[in-house]
């Protein structure tokens, strides 16, 4: 009988330690996962590139970028003409998710990427 009480006491003590360890694990898990948030990214897409010819060649680029705001918008377009990188910076904030930018092309420019 004493032997049974000792064994039961050992298992009860081990059960208490295991419960404490599980409780600490659950608390840590909740602390770490509570701070995590799902992030949904929206990468800008080029919808269409075309060249309009009205005496001069104009490169027209239609771009889509969802949910623009004053802090989340397309601020730069990088364009390569005849192997030379042309950066267009300081774009204004967009109020719509789709917008168009136009660039006058030199008459000698035949290729663009």
VENBELUR-V434787 format. One record per residue. N is the residue number from 0. RES is the residue in one letter. SS is DSSP state (h for helix, s for strand, l for the rest). Layout:
n;res;ss
N;RES;SS
N;RES;SS
This chain:
n;res;ss
0;X;l
1;X;h
2;X;h
3;X;h
4;X;h
5;X;h
6;X;h
7;X;h
8;X;h
9;X;h
10;X;h
11;X;h
12;X;h
13;X;h
14;X;h
15;X;h
16;X;h
17;X;h
18;X;h
19;X;h
20;X;h
21;X;h
22;X;h
23;X;h
24;X;h
25;X;h
26;X;h
27;X;h
28;X;h
29;X;h
30;X;h
31;X;h
32;X;h
33;X;h
34;X;l
35;X;l
36;X;l
37;X;l
38;X;l
39;X;l
40;X;l
41;X;l
42;X;l
43;X;l
44;X;s
45;X;s
46;X;s
47;X;s
48;X;s
49;X;s
50;X;s
51;X;s
52;X;s
53;X;l
54;X;l
55;X;l
56;X;s
57;X;s
58;X;s
59;X;s
60;X;s
61;X;s
62;X;s
63;X;s
64;X;l
65;X;l
66;X;l
67;X;l
68;X;l
69;X;l
70;X;l
71;X;l
72;X;l
73;X;l
74;X;l
75;X;l
76;X;s
77;X;s
78;X;s
79;X;s
80;X;s
81;X;l
82;X;l
83;X;s
84;X;s
85;X;s
86;X;s
87;X;s
88;X;l
89;X;l
90;X;l
91;X;l
92;X;l
93;X;l
94;X;l
95;X;l
96;X;l
97;X;s
98;X;s
99;X;s
100;X;s
101;X;s
102;X;s
103;X;s
104;X;s
105;X;l
106;X;l
107;X;l
108;X;l
109;X;l
110;X;l
111;X;s
112;X;l
